[in-house]
């Protein structure tokens, strides 16, 4: 339940910032393991990923580790 609540807050943060953006840029676009699109998202020149981390909505992913973030 706590993880779902935190996910909703992260989504809300993301949606608010995307809607308020004047410019959205995708960098390092590629296909992931399951052929999904993966990209670094920049909103008005600022990294969305870094902002999510800074605000406590995300943690850095080092790769291949499934550590609980809640």
Steps between C-alpha positions, in 0.01 A plus 500: 500500500782741586673428169179575308456828688859605424455403135191722477696794642781444249248484214329818620837680518586382148165592344502847658848573369428366151180705473676818612794448262574732212752258351534122547812334361584130477870409502678165471194335345537123455314171534517311830515132584133448412514733195346790697619853428744633758607865511629774727221759531584868535236759585605852407863386510477326840523122541168355614681197644730714712204703623314182598807384694552840663136512615516147642267347240769273353841348569793447265491167319842337480377204298394143565424559868149478640527696822187622675475877472213555746 
